[in-house]
Amino acid sequence: MNYDAVTPAIPDKKQVRKEIGEKLAGALAEYKQELGDKKLATHVKKISKLISRDLLKISKKKQRTSKKVSKASKVSAKPVKTRKKTGEKAVEQ
C-alpha cells in the first residue's frame, strides 16, 4: 500500500521549524565565527519558532476562509425581491 499519497497538505510544526532553521543557518553561516556556534544556533532556533508559528497561523486561517466560501457556495440562493423605482411592483431576480 502506498502511504505517500496520504500525506497532509500542511506540514507539522516541527518540520516547518526544521526547514526554516536550516535555511537561516545556511544564510547566516558567515556570522558563525563572530557570534560563535552556540549563540548562532540558539538565535536561529528562536527565530525559526517565531516564523513557523506565524506561517502555520496564516495557513490555518486560509483553510478556514476557504471552507467558509465553499459552504456559502453550496447553500442555495434564495430569490431576492428588489424595487427599481417607488411605486412599481417587486421584481424577482
PDB file with one MODEL, atoms N, CA, C and O in Angstrom:
MODEL        1
ATOM      1  N   MET A   1       0.835  -1.171   0.000  1.00  0.00           N
ATOM      2  CA  MET A   1       0.000   0.000   0.000  1.00  0.00           C
ATOM      3  C   MET A   1       0.885   1.241   0.000  1.00  0.00           C
ATOM      4  O   MET A   1       1.917   1.263   0.671  1.00  0.00           O
ATOM      5  N   ASN A   2       0.496   2.268  -0.740  1.00  0.00           N
ATOM      6  CA  ASN A   2       1.282   3.490  -0.884  1.00  0.00           C
ATOM      7  C   ASN A   2       0.818   4.521   0.145  1.00  0.00           C
ATOM      8  O   ASN A   2      -0.278   5.069   0.023  1.00  0.00           O
ATOM      9  N   TYR A   3       1.637   4.783   1.145  1.00  0.00           N
ATOM     10  CA  TYR A   3       1.268   5.735   2.187  1.00  0.00           C
ATOM     11  C   TYR A   3       1.704   7.154   1.856  1.00  0.00           C
ATOM     12  O   TYR A   3       1.320   8.084   2.565  1.00  0.00           O
ATOM     13  N   ASP A   4       2.483   7.351   0.817  1.00  0.00           N
ATOM     14  CA  ASP A   4       2.954   8.679   0.441  1.00  0.00           C
ATOM     15  C   ASP A   4       1.819   9.562  -0.043  1.00  0.00           C
ATOM     16  O   ASP A   4       1.890  10.783   0.096  1.00  0.00           O
ATOM     17  N   ALA A   5       0.790   8.981  -0.601  1.00  0.00           N
ATOM     18  CA  ALA A   5      -0.316   9.756  -1.149  1.00  0.00           C
ATOM     19  C   ALA A   5      -1.225  10.306  -0.063  1.00  0.00           C
ATOM     20  O   ALA A   5      -2.068  11.155  -0.351  1.00  0.00           O
ATOM     21  N   VAL A   6      -1.080   9.846   1.185  1.00  0.00           N
ATOM     22  CA  VAL A   6      -1.966  10.242   2.266  1.00  0.00           C
ATOM     23  C   VAL A   6      -1.347  11.336   3.137  1.00  0.00           C
ATOM     24  O   VAL A   6      -1.853  11.600   4.228  1.00  0.00           O
ATOM     25  N   THR A   7      -0.288  11.967   2.694  1.00  0.00           N
ATOM     26  CA  THR A   7       0.374  13.000   3.484  1.00  0.00           C
ATOM     27  C   THR A   7      -0.515  14.226   3.605  1.00  0.00           C
ATOM     28  O   THR A   7      -1.227  14.562   2.659  1.00  0.00           O
ATOM     29  N   PRO A   8      -0.489  14.906   4.756  1.00  0.00           N
ATOM     30  CA  PRO A   8      -1.331  16.086   4.937  1.00  0.00           C
ATOM     31  C   PRO A   8      -0.855  17.259   4.083  1.00  0.00           C
ATOM     32  O   PRO A   8       0.317  17.338   3.716  1.00  0.00           O
ATOM     33  N   ALA A   9      -1.773  18.162   3.775  1.00  0.00           N
ATOM     34  CA  ALA A   9      -1.443  19.318   2.955  1.00  0.00           C
ATOM     35  C   ALA A   9      -0.547  20.292   3.720  1.00  0.00           C
ATOM     36  O   ALA A   9       0.349  20.904   3.140  1.00  0.00           O
ATOM     37  N   ILE A  10      -0.792  20.431   5.022  1.00  0.00           N
ATOM     38  CA  ILE A  10       0.002  21.337   5.846  1.00  0.00           C
ATOM     39  C   ILE A  10       1.017  20.519   6.635  1.00  0.00           C
ATOM     40  O   ILE A  10       0.631  19.613   7.373  1.00  0.00           O
ATOM     41  N   PRO A  11       2.306  20.820   6.494  1.00  0.00           N
ATOM     42  CA  PRO A  11       3.298  20.094   7.283  1.00  0.00           C
ATOM     43  C   PRO A  11       3.183  20.454   8.762  1.00  0.00           C
ATOM     44  O   PRO A  11       2.668  21.520   9.101  1.00  0.00           O
ATOM     45  N   ASP A  12       3.652  19.584   9.632  1.00  0.00           N
ATOM     46  CA  ASP A  12       3.546  19.847  11.059  1.00  0.00           C
ATOM     47  C   ASP A  12       4.553  20.904  11.503  1.00  0.00           C
ATOM     48  O   ASP A  12       5.450  21.286  10.751  1.00  0.00           O
ATOM     49  N   LYS A  13       4.384  21.367  12.737  1.00  0.00           N
ATOM     50  CA  LYS A  13       5.203  22.458  13.263  1.00  0.00           C
ATOM     51  C   LYS A  13       6.690  22.134  13.245  1.00  0.00           C
ATOM     52  O   LYS A  13       7.510  22.955  12.836  1.00  0.00           O
ATOM     53  N   LYS A  14       7.023  20.944  13.688  1.00  0.00           N
ATOM     54  CA  LYS A  14       8.445  20.582  13.787  1.00  0.00           C
ATOM     55  C   LYS A  14       9.123  20.576  12.432  1.00  0.00           C
ATOM     56  O   LYS A  14      10.264  21.016  12.295  1.00  0.00           O
ATOM     57  N   GLN A  15       8.418  20.078  11.436  1.00  0.00           N
ATOM     58  CA  GLN A  15       9.006  20.007  10.100  1.00  0.00           C
ATOM     59  C   GLN A  15       9.235  21.417   9.541  1.00  0.00           C
ATOM     60  O   GLN A  15      10.287  21.698   8.967  1.00  0.00           O
ATOM     61  N   VAL A  16       8.256  22.288   9.709  1.00  0.00           N
ATOM     62  CA  VAL A  16       8.388  23.666   9.224  1.00  0.00           C
ATOM     63  C   VAL A  16       9.513  24.375   9.959  1.00  0.00           C
ATOM     64  O   VAL A  16      10.326  25.068   9.347  1.00  0.00           O
ATOM     65  N   ARG A  17       9.558  24.199  11.278  1.00  0.00           N
ATOM     66  CA  ARG A  17      10.597  24.834  12.089  1.00  0.00           C
ATOM     67  C   ARG A  17      11.980  24.354  11.671  1.00  0.00           C
ATOM     68  O   ARG A  17      12.918  25.148  11.603  1.00  0.00           O
ATOM     69  N   LYS A  18      12.112  23.067  11.392  1.00  0.00           N
ATOM     70  CA  LYS A  18      13.392  22.491  10.992  1.00  0.00           C
ATOM     71  C   LYS A  18      13.854  23.054   9.651  1.00  0.00           C
ATOM     72  O   LYS A  18      15.023  23.402   9.488  1.00  0.00           O
ATOM     73  N   GLU A  19      12.927  23.144   8.687  1.00  0.00           N
ATOM     74  CA  GLU A  19      13.270  23.674   7.365  1.00  0.00           C
ATOM     75  C   GLU A  19      13.707  25.126   7.456  1.00  0.00           C
ATOM     76  O   GLU A  19      14.690  25.525   6.831  1.00  0.00           O
ATOM     77  N   ILE A  20      12.976  25.919   8.235  1.00  0.00           N
ATOM     78  CA  ILE A  20      13.325  27.338   8.386  1.00  0.00           C
ATOM     79  C   ILE A  20      14.676  27.470   9.070  1.00  0.00           C
ATOM     80  O   ILE A  20      15.492  28.298   8.668  1.00  0.00           O
ATOM     81  N   GLY A  21      14.921  26.673  10.088  1.00  0.00           N
ATOM     82  CA  GLY A  21      16.195  26.701  10.803  1.00  0.00           C
ATOM     83  C   GLY A  21      17.366  26.376   9.894  1.00  0.00           C
ATOM     84  O   GLY A  21      18.413  27.018   9.970  1.00  0.00           O
ATOM     85  N   GLU A  22      17.194  25.382   9.036  1.00  0.00           N
ATOM     86  CA  GLU A  22      18.272  25.008   8.110  1.00  0.00           C
ATOM     87  C   GLU A  22      18.552  26.131   7.123  1.00  0.00           C
ATOM     88  O   GLU A  22      19.709  26.432   6.832  1.00  0.00           O
ATOM     89  N   LYS A  23      17.499  26.747   6.611  1.00  0.00           N
ATOM     90  CA  LYS A  23      17.687  27.843   5.656  1.00  0.00           C
ATOM     91  C   LYS A  23      18.356  29.043   6.308  1.00  0.00           C
ATOM     92  O   LYS A  23      19.235  29.666   5.713  1.00  0.00           O
ATOM     93  N   LEU A  24      17.941  29.371   7.534  1.00  0.00           N
ATOM     94  CA  LEU A  24      18.551  30.500   8.237  1.00  0.00           C
ATOM     95  C   LEU A  24      20.013  30.210   8.575  1.00  0.00           C
ATOM     96  O   LEU A  24      20.874  31.074   8.411  1.00  0.00           O
ATOM     97  N   ALA A  25      20.283  29.028   9.033  1.00  0.00           N
ATOM     98  CA  ALA A  25      21.665  28.675   9.383  1.00  0.00           C
ATOM     99  C   ALA A  25      22.563  28.748   8.156  1.00  0.00           C
ATOM    100  O   ALA A  25      23.711  29.184   8.245  1.00  0.00           O
ATOM    101  N   GLY A  26      22.045  28.323   7.018  1.00  0.00           N
ATOM    102  CA  GLY A  26      22.834  28.405   5.786  1.00  0.00           C
ATOM    103  C   GLY A  26      23.061  29.837   5.357  1.00  0.00           C
ATOM    104  O   GLY A  26      24.146  30.191   4.895  1.00  0.00           O
ATOM    105  N   ALA A  27      22.026  30.670   5.510  1.00  0.00           N
ATOM    106  CA  ALA A  27      22.144  32.068   5.099  1.00  0.00           C
ATOM    107  C   ALA A  27      23.046  32.867   6.037  1.00  0.00           C
ATOM    108  O   ALA A  27      23.714  33.810   5.611  1.00  0.00           O
ATOM    109  N   LEU A  28      23.061  32.489   7.300  1.00  0.00           N
ATOM    110  CA  LEU A  28      23.842  33.239   8.287  1.00  0.00           C
ATOM    111  C   LEU A  28      25.161  32.554   8.645  1.00  0.00           C
ATOM    112  O   LEU A  28      25.719  32.818   9.710  1.00  0.00           O
ATOM    113  N   ALA A  29      25.657  31.692   7.787  1.00  0.00           N
ATOM    114  CA  ALA A  29      26.894  30.956   8.065  1.00  0.00           C
ATOM    115  C   ALA A  29      28.095  31.890   8.225  1.00  0.00           C
ATOM    116  O   ALA A  29      29.055  31.559   8.921  1.00  0.00           O
ATOM    117  N   GLU A  30      28.039  33.037   7.590  1.00  0.00           N
ATOM    118  CA  GLU A  30      29.155  34.000   7.682  1.00  0.00           C
ATOM    119  C   GLU A  30      29.332  34.520   9.109  1.00  0.00           C
ATOM    120  O   GLU A  30      30.448  34.826   9.529  1.00  0.00           O
ATOM    121  N   TYR A  31      28.234  34.619   9.845  1.00  0.00           N
ATOM    122  CA  TYR A  31      28.280  35.187  11.188  1.00  0.00           C
ATOM    123  C   TYR A  31      28.590  34.151  12.263  1.00  0.00           C
ATOM    124  O   TYR A  31      28.610  34.470  13.452  1.00  0.00           O
ATOM    125  N   LYS A  32      28.829  32.929  11.850  1.00  0.00           N
ATOM    126  CA  LYS A  32      29.101  31.850  12.795  1.00  0.00           C
ATOM    127  C   LYS A  32      30.379  32.120  13.580  1.00  0.00           C
ATOM    128  O   LYS A  32      30.441  31.842  14.777  1.00  0.00           O
ATOM    129  N   GLN A  33      31.388  32.653  12.921  1.00  0.00           N
ATOM    130  CA  GLN A  33      32.666  32.924  13.590  1.00  0.00           C
ATOM    131  C   GLN A  33      32.531  34.086  14.567  1.00  0.00           C
ATOM    132  O   GLN A  33      33.110  34.059  15.653  1.00  0.00           O
ATOM    133  N   GLU A  34      31.764  35.109  14.179  1.00  0.00           N
ATOM    134  CA  GLU A  34      31.624  36.281  15.039  1.00  0.00           C
ATOM    135  C   GLU A  34      30.812  35.977  16.293  1.00  0.00           C
ATOM    136  O   GLU A  34      31.220  36.339  17.397  1.00  0.00           O
ATOM    137  N   LEU A  35      29.676  35.322  16.137  1.00  0.00           N
ATOM    138  CA  LEU A  35      28.808  35.042  17.276  1.00  0.00           C
ATOM    139  C   LEU A  35      29.208  33.784  18.044  1.00  0.00           C
ATOM    140  O   LEU A  35      29.031  33.703  19.259  1.00  0.00           O
ATOM    141  N   GLY A  36      29.720  32.854  17.356  1.00  0.00           N
ATOM    142  CA  GLY A  36      30.004  31.555  17.964  1.00  0.00           C
ATOM    143  C   GLY A  36      28.923  30.573  17.554  1.00  0.00           C
ATOM    144  O   GLY A  36      27.800  30.955  17.223  1.00  0.00           O
ATOM    145  N   ASP A  37      29.282  29.316  17.582  1.00  0.00           N
ATOM    146  CA  ASP A  37      28.383  28.266  17.098  1.00  0.00           C
ATOM    147  C   ASP A  37      27.119  28.160  17.949  1.00  0.00           C
ATOM    148  O   ASP A  37      26.012  28.046  17.423  1.00  0.00           O
ATOM    149  N   LYS A  38      27.300  28.200  19.278  1.00  0.00           N
ATOM    150  CA  LYS A  38      26.171  28.014  20.186  1.00  0.00           C
ATOM    151  C   LYS A  38      25.186  29.174  20.134  1.00  0.00           C
ATOM    152  O   LYS A  38      23.975  28.965  20.066  1.00  0.00           O
ATOM    153  N   LYS A  39      25.706  30.397  20.165  1.00  0.00           N
ATOM    154  CA  LYS A  39      24.829  31.568  20.146  1.00  0.00           C
ATOM    155  C   LYS A  39      24.038  31.657  18.856  1.00  0.00           C
ATOM    156  O   LYS A  39      22.844  31.956  18.873  1.00  0.00           O
ATOM    157  N   LEU A  40      24.692  31.403  17.752  1.00  0.00           N
ATOM    158  CA  LEU A  40      24.004  31.444  16.468  1.00  0.00           C
ATOM    159  C   LEU A  40      22.901  30.386  16.420  1.00  0.00           C
ATOM    160  O   LEU A  40      21.803  30.644  15.928  1.00  0.00           O
ATOM    161  N   ALA A  41      23.202  29.201  16.931  1.00  0.00           N
ATOM    162  CA  ALA A  41      22.211  28.120  16.928  1.00  0.00           C
ATOM    163  C   ALA A  41      20.994  28.487  17.772  1.00  0.00           C
ATOM    164  O   ALA A  41      19.863  28.208  17.374  1.00  0.00           O
ATOM    165  N   THR A  42      21.211  29.113  18.942  1.00  0.00           N
ATOM    166  CA  THR A  42      20.070  29.482  19.788  1.00  0.00           C
ATOM    167  C   THR A  42      19.235  30.585  19.145  1.00  0.00           C
ATOM    168  O   THR A  42      18.006  30.558  19.209  1.00  0.00           O
ATOM    169  N   HIS A  43      19.901  31.549  18.531  1.00  0.00           N
ATOM    170  CA  HIS A  43      19.163  32.627  17.865  1.00  0.00           C
ATOM    171  C   HIS A  43      18.363  32.097  16.672  1.00  0.00           C
ATOM    172  O   HIS A  43      17.214  32.486  16.465  1.00  0.00           O
ATOM    173  N   VAL A  44      18.966  31.227  15.908  1.00  0.00           N
ATOM    174  CA  VAL A  44      18.284  30.638  14.753  1.00  0.00           C
ATOM    175  C   VAL A  44      17.074  29.831  15.217  1.00  0.00           C
ATOM    176  O   VAL A  44      16.017  29.863  14.586  1.00  0.00           O
ATOM    177  N   LYS A  45      17.238  29.112  16.318  1.00  0.00           N
ATOM    178  CA  LYS A  45      16.144  28.312  16.863  1.00  0.00           C
ATOM    179  C   LYS A  45      14.967  29.196  17.277  1.00  0.00           C
ATOM    180  O   LYS A  45      13.817  28.878  16.974  1.00  0.00           O
ATOM    181  N   LYS A  46      15.249  30.302  17.966  1.00  0.00           N
ATOM    182  CA  LYS A  46      14.192  31.218  18.404  1.00  0.00           C
ATOM    183  C   LYS A  46      13.467  31.832  17.205  1.00  0.00           C
ATOM    184  O   LYS A  46      12.238  31.897  17.177  1.00  0.00           O
ATOM    185  N   ILE A  47      14.230  32.272  16.234  1.00  0.00           N
ATOM    186  CA  ILE A  47      13.647  32.904  15.055  1.00  0.00           C
ATOM    187  C   ILE A  47      12.812  31.909  14.260  1.00  0.00           C
ATOM    188  O   ILE A  47      11.731  32.249  13.778  1.00  0.00           O
ATOM    189  N   SER A  48      13.300  30.699  14.122  1.00  0.00           N
ATOM    190  CA  SER A  48      12.545  29.702  13.358  1.00  0.00           C
ATOM    191  C   SER A  48      11.237  29.347  14.055  1.00  0.00           C
ATOM    192  O   SER A  48      10.245  29.064  13.384  1.00  0.00           O
ATOM    193  N   LYS A  49      11.211  29.356  15.389  1.00  0.00           N
ATOM    194  CA  LYS A  49       9.962  29.112  16.119  1.00  0.00           C
ATOM    195  C   LYS A  49       8.955  30.214  15.839  1.00  0.00           C
ATOM    196  O   LYS A  49       7.780  29.943  15.594  1.00  0.00           O
ATOM    197  N   LEU A  50       9.412  31.447  15.876  1.00  0.00           N
ATOM    198  CA  LEU A  50       8.510  32.574  15.634  1.00  0.00           C
ATOM    199  C   LEU A  50       7.938  32.542  14.215  1.00  0.00           C
ATOM    200  O   LEU A  50       6.735  32.709  14.016  1.00  0.00           O
ATOM    201  N   ILE A  51       8.800  32.330  13.252  1.00  0.00           N
ATOM    202  CA  ILE A  51       8.371  32.335  11.853  1.00  0.00           C
ATOM    203  C   ILE A  51       7.441  31.166  11.563  1.00  0.00           C
ATOM    204  O   ILE A  51       6.431  31.335  10.880  1.00  0.00           O
ATOM    205  N   SER A  52       7.765  29.989  12.070  1.00  0.00           N
ATOM    206  CA  SER A  52       6.917  28.817  11.803  1.00  0.00           C
ATOM    207  C   SER A  52       5.547  28.981  12.443  1.00  0.00           C
ATOM    208  O   SER A  52       4.544  28.566  11.862  1.00  0.00           O
ATOM    209  N   ARG A  53       5.486  29.571  13.613  1.00  0.00           N
ATOM    210  CA  ARG A  53       4.199  29.797  14.278  1.00  0.00           C
ATOM    211  C   ARG A  53       3.320  30.723  13.438  1.00  0.00           C
ATOM    212  O   ARG A  53       2.129  30.464  13.265  1.00  0.00           O
ATOM    213  N   ASP A  54       3.902  31.791  12.922  1.00  0.00           N
ATOM    214  CA  ASP A  54       3.134  32.720  12.098  1.00  0.00           C
ATOM    215  C   ASP A  54       2.697  32.088  10.783  1.00  0.00           C
ATOM    216  O   ASP A  54       1.572  32.303  10.333  1.00  0.00           O
ATOM    217  N   LEU A  55       3.572  31.316  10.170  1.00  0.00           N
ATOM    218  CA  LEU A  55       3.226  30.654   8.905  1.00  0.00           C
ATOM    219  C   LEU A  55       2.074  29.675   9.091  1.00  0.00           C
ATOM    220  O   LEU A  55       1.175  29.608   8.253  1.00  0.00           O
ATOM    221  N   LEU A  56       2.096  28.925  10.171  1.00  0.00           N
ATOM    222  CA  LEU A  56       1.024  27.967  10.424  1.00  0.00           C
ATOM    223  C   LEU A  56      -0.298  28.661  10.734  1.00  0.00           C
ATOM    224  O   LEU A  56      -1.361  28.177  10.345  1.00  0.00           O
ATOM    225  N   LYS A  57      -0.235  29.792  11.433  1.00  0.00           N
ATOM    226  CA  LYS A  57      -1.452  30.561  11.701  1.00  0.00           C
ATOM    227  C   LYS A  57      -2.077  31.039  10.396  1.00  0.00           C
ATOM    228  O   LYS A  57      -3.291  30.957  10.212  1.00  0.00           O
ATOM    229  N   ILE A  58      -1.249  31.532   9.505  1.00  0.00           N
ATOM    230  CA  ILE A  58      -1.734  32.036   8.222  1.00  0.00           C
ATOM    231  C   ILE A  58      -2.346  30.916   7.392  1.00  0.00           C
ATOM    232  O   ILE A  58      -3.405  31.093   6.789  1.00  0.00           O
ATOM    233  N   SER A  59      -1.684  29.768   7.360  1.00  0.00           N
ATOM    234  CA  SER A  59      -2.208  28.658   6.557  1.00  0.00           C
ATOM    235  C   SER A  59      -3.515  28.130   7.125  1.00  0.00           C
ATOM    236  O   SER A  59      -4.404  27.749   6.363  1.00  0.00           O
ATOM    237  N   LYS A  60      -3.653  28.098   8.455  1.00  0.00           N
ATOM    238  CA  LYS A  60      -4.916  27.666   9.066  1.00  0.00           C
ATOM    239  C   LYS A  60      -6.025  28.664   8.777  1.00  0.00           C
ATOM    240  O   LYS A  60      -7.173  28.283   8.549  1.00  0.00           O
ATOM    241  N   LYS A  61      -5.674  29.939   8.789  1.00  0.00           N
ATOM    242  CA  LYS A  61      -6.660  30.977   8.505  1.00  0.00           C
ATOM    243  C   LYS A  61      -7.170  30.860   7.069  1.00  0.00           C
ATOM    244  O   LYS A  61      -8.364  31.018   6.816  1.00  0.00           O
ATOM    245  N   LYS A  62      -6.264  30.584   6.134  1.00  0.00           N
ATOM    246  CA  LYS A  62      -6.659  30.407   4.735  1.00  0.00           C
ATOM    247  C   LYS A  62      -7.573  29.209   4.584  1.00  0.00           C
ATOM    248  O   LYS A  62      -8.532  29.259   3.813  1.00  0.00           O
ATOM    249  N   GLN A  63      -7.296  28.131   5.307  1.00  0.00           N
ATOM    250  CA  GLN A  63      -8.146  26.942   5.231  1.00  0.00           C
ATOM    251  C   GLN A  63      -9.547  27.258   5.746  1.00  0.00           C
ATOM    252  O   GLN A  63     -10.540  26.847   5.145  1.00  0.00           O
ATOM    253  N   ARG A  64      -9.630  27.992   6.864  1.00  0.00           N
ATOM    254  CA  ARG A  64     -10.943  28.338   7.427  1.00  0.00           C
ATOM    255  C   ARG A  64     -11.753  29.188   6.464  1.00  0.00           C
ATOM    256  O   ARG A  64     -12.950  28.961   6.287  1.00  0.00           O
ATOM    257  N   THR A  65     -11.105  30.168   5.839  1.00  0.00           N
ATOM    258  CA  THR A  65     -11.832  31.035   4.918  1.00  0.00           C
ATOM    259  C   THR A  65     -12.245  30.283   3.664  1.00  0.00           C
ATOM    260  O   THR A  65     -13.315  30.544   3.115  1.00  0.00           O
ATOM    261  N   SER A  66     -11.423  29.361   3.204  1.00  0.00           N
ATOM    262  CA  SER A  66     -11.791  28.584   2.015  1.00  0.00           C
ATOM    263  C   SER A  66     -12.955  27.651   2.329  1.00  0.00           C
ATOM    264  O   SER A  66     -13.799  27.412   1.465  1.00  0.00           O
ATOM    265  N   LYS A  67     -13.014  27.120   3.547  1.00  0.00           N
ATOM    266  CA  LYS A  67     -14.143  26.278   3.945  1.00  0.00           C
ATOM    267  C   LYS A  67     -15.424  27.099   4.018  1.00  0.00           C
ATOM    268  O   LYS A  67     -16.489  26.631   3.616  1.00  0.00           O
ATOM    269  N   LYS A  68     -15.321  28.329   4.533  1.00  0.00           N
ATOM    270  CA  LYS A  68     -16.498  29.192   4.618  1.00  0.00           C
ATOM    271  C   LYS A  68     -17.016  29.534   3.229  1.00  0.00           C
ATOM    272  O   LYS A  68     -18.226  29.551   3.004  1.00  0.00           O
ATOM    273  N   VAL A  69     -16.119  29.804   2.307  1.00  0.00           N
ATOM    274  CA  VAL A  69     -16.514  30.147   0.938  1.00  0.00           C
ATOM    275  C   VAL A  69     -17.171  28.956   0.275  1.00  0.00           C
ATOM    276  O   VAL A  69     -18.176  29.113  -0.417  1.00  0.00           O
ATOM    277  N   SER A  70     -16.621  27.764   0.473  1.00  0.00           N
ATOM    278  CA  SER A  70     -17.204  26.582  -0.152  1.00  0.00           C
ATOM    279  C   SER A  70     -18.575  26.267   0.437  1.00  0.00           C
ATOM    280  O   SER A  70     -19.467  25.824  -0.287  1.00  0.00           O
ATOM    281  N   LYS A  71     -18.758  26.491   1.749  1.00  0.00           N
ATOM    282  CA  LYS A  71     -20.061  26.268   2.367  1.00  0.00           C
ATOM    283  C   LYS A  71     -21.066  27.280   1.843  1.00  0.00           C
ATOM    284  O   LYS A  71     -22.220  26.931   1.593  1.00  0.00           O
ATOM    285  N   ALA A  72     -20.650  28.520   1.674  1.00  0.00           N
ATOM    286  CA  ALA A  72     -21.552  29.566   1.199  1.00  0.00           C
ATOM    287  C   ALA A  72     -21.994  29.296  -0.234  1.00  0.00           C
ATOM    288  O   ALA A  72     -23.132  29.594  -0.596  1.00  0.00           O
ATOM    289  N   SER A  73     -21.116  28.742  -1.041  1.00  0.00           N
ATOM    290  CA  SER A  73     -21.470  28.476  -2.429  1.00  0.00           C
ATOM    291  C   SER A  73     -22.397  27.264  -2.540  1.00  0.00           C
ATOM    292  O   SER A  73     -23.153  27.153  -3.505  1.00  0.00           O
ATOM    293  N   LYS A  74     -22.346  26.355  -1.559  1.00  0.00           N
ATOM    294  CA  LYS A  74     -23.210  25.185  -1.586  1.00  0.00           C
ATOM    295  C   LYS A  74     -24.655  25.522  -1.208  1.00  0.00           C
ATOM    296  O   LYS A  74     -25.588  24.864  -1.668  1.00  0.00           O
ATOM    297  N   VAL A  75     -24.837  26.541  -0.378  1.00  0.00           N
ATOM    298  CA  VAL A  75     -26.179  26.926   0.052  1.00  0.00           C
ATOM    299  C   VAL A  75     -26.926  27.500  -1.144  1.00  0.00           C
ATOM    300  O   VAL A  75     -26.405  28.349  -1.867  1.00  0.00           O
ATOM    301  N   SER A  76     -28.151  27.027  -1.343  1.00  0.00           N
ATOM    302  CA  SER A  76     -28.916  27.518  -2.497  1.00  0.00           C
ATOM    303  C   SER A  76     -29.310  28.973  -2.290  1.00  0.00           C
ATOM    304  O   SER A  76     -29.632  29.395  -1.179  1.00  0.00           O
ATOM    305  N   ALA A  77     -29.280  29.713  -3.355  1.00  0.00           N
ATOM    306  CA  ALA A  77     -29.591  31.132  -3.294  1.00  0.00           C
ATOM    307  C   ALA A  77     -31.103  31.337  -3.294  1.00  0.00           C
ATOM    308  O   ALA A  77     -31.819  30.747  -4.104  1.00  0.00           O
ATOM    309  N   LYS A  78     -31.575  32.168  -2.390  1.00  0.00           N
ATOM    310  CA  LYS A  78     -32.994  32.488  -2.330  1.00  0.00           C
ATOM    311  C   LYS A  78     -33.263  33.647  -3.276  1.00  0.00           C
ATOM    312  O   LYS A  78     -32.402  34.511  -3.441  1.00  0.00           O
ATOM    313  N   PRO A  79     -34.439  33.690  -3.902  1.00  0.00           N
ATOM    314  CA  PRO A  79     -34.744  34.817  -4.775  1.00  0.00           C
ATOM    315  C   PRO A  79     -34.845  36.112  -3.965  1.00  0.00           C
ATOM    316  O   PRO A  79     -35.436  36.146  -2.886  1.00  0.00           O
ATOM    317  N   VAL A  80     -34.266  37.148  -4.502  1.00  0.00           N
ATOM    318  CA  VAL A  80     -34.235  38.434  -3.823  1.00  0.00           C
ATOM    319  C   VAL A  80     -35.207  39.368  -4.504  1.00  0.00           C
ATOM    320  O   VAL A  80     -35.184  39.513  -5.726  1.00  0.00           O
ATOM    321  N   LYS A  81     -36.065  40.005  -3.720  1.00  0.00           N
ATOM    322  CA  LYS A  81     -37.019  40.957  -4.275  1.00  0.00           C
ATOM    323  C   LYS A  81     -36.424  42.353  -4.166  1.00  0.00           C
ATOM    324  O   LYS A  81     -36.001  42.784  -3.093  1.00  0.00           O
ATOM    325  N   THR A  82     -36.402  43.052  -5.299  1.00  0.00           N
ATOM    326  CA  THR A  82     -35.864  44.409  -5.309  1.00  0.00           C
ATOM    327  C   THR A  82     -36.863  45.332  -5.978  1.00  0.00           C
ATOM    328  O   THR A  82     -37.651  44.897  -6.818  1.00  0.00           O
ATOM    329  N   ARG A  83     -36.833  46.569  -5.619  1.00  0.00           N
ATOM    330  CA  ARG A  83     -37.689  47.583  -6.241  1.00  0.00           C
ATOM    331  C   ARG A  83     -36.797  48.547  -6.985  1.00  0.00           C
ATOM    332  O   ARG A  83     -35.828  49.067  -6.432  1.00  0.00           O
ATOM    333  N   LYS A  84     -37.123  48.781  -8.232  1.00  0.00           N
ATOM    334  CA  LYS A  84     -36.308  49.696  -9.027  1.00  0.00           C
ATOM    335  C   LYS A  84     -36.706  51.141  -8.764  1.00  0.00           C
ATOM    336  O   LYS A  84     -35.843  51.985  -8.520  1.00  0.00           O
ATOM    337  N   LYS A  85     -37.990  51.433  -8.809  1.00  0.00           N
ATOM    338  CA  LYS A  85     -38.469  52.776  -8.537  1.00  0.00           C
ATOM    339  C   LYS A  85     -39.619  52.667  -7.559  1.00  0.00           C
ATOM    340  O   LYS A  85     -40.249  51.618  -7.432  1.00  0.00           O
ATOM    341  N   THR A  86     -39.877  53.734  -6.887  1.00  0.00           N
ATOM    342  CA  THR A  86     -41.002  53.707  -5.954  1.00  0.00           C
ATOM    343  C   THR A  86     -42.304  53.625  -6.731  1.00  0.00           C
ATOM    344  O   THR A  86     -42.479  54.290  -7.753  1.00  0.00           O
ATOM    345  N   GLY A  87     -43.189  52.824  -6.246  1.00  0.00           N
ATOM    346  CA  GLY A  87     -44.483  52.690  -6.914  1.00  0.00           C
ATOM    347  C   GLY A  87     -44.567  51.485  -7.817  1.00  0.00           C
ATOM    348  O   GLY A  87     -45.676  51.107  -8.194  1.00  0.00           O
ATOM    349  N   GLU A  88     -43.443  50.842  -8.198  1.00  0.00           N
ATOM    350  CA  GLU A  88     -43.505  49.670  -9.060  1.00  0.00           C
ATOM    351  C   GLU A  88     -43.576  48.401  -8.198  1.00  0.00           C
ATOM    352  O   GLU A  88     -43.234  48.412  -7.016  1.00  0.00           O
ATOM    353  N   LYS A  89     -44.019  47.333  -8.815  1.00  0.00           N
ATOM    354  CA  LYS A  89     -44.100  46.065  -8.099  1.00  0.00           C
ATOM    355  C   LYS A  89     -42.710  45.465  -7.972  1.00  0.00           C
ATOM    356  O   LYS A  89     -41.815  45.773  -8.759  1.00  0.00           O
ATOM    357  N   ALA A  90     -42.538  44.605  -6.974  1.00  0.00           N
ATOM    358  CA  ALA A  90     -41.258  43.938  -6.743  1.00  0.00           C
ATOM    359  C   ALA A  90     -40.957  42.961  -7.868  1.00  0.00           C
ATOM    360  O   ALA A  90     -41.850  42.278  -8.369  1.00  0.00           O
ATOM    361  N   VAL A  91     -39.725  42.903  -8.247  1.00  0.00           N
ATOM    362  CA  VAL A  91     -39.315  42.030  -9.350  1.00  0.00           C
ATOM    363  C   VAL A  91     -38.372  40.978  -8.778  1.00  0.00           C
ATOM    364  O   VAL A  91     -37.397  41.318  -8.108  1.00  0.00           O
ATOM    365  N   GLU A  92     -38.657  39.695  -9.039  1.00  0.00           N
ATOM    366  CA  GLU A  92     -37.774  38.627  -8.581  1.00  0.00           C
ATOM    367  C   GLU A  92     -36.605  38.477  -9.535  1.00  0.00           C
ATOM    368  O   GLU A  92     -36.762  38.542 -10.754  1.00  0.00           O
ATOM    369  N   GLN A  93     -35.433  38.277  -8.959  1.00  0.00           N
ATOM    370  CA  GLN A  93     -34.237  38.090  -9.787  1.00  0.00           C
ATOM    371  C   GLN A  93     -33.712  36.705  -9.615  1.00  0.00           C
ATOM    372  O   GLN A  93     -32.707  36.345 -10.228  1.00  0.00           O
TER     373      GLN A  93
ENDMDL
END
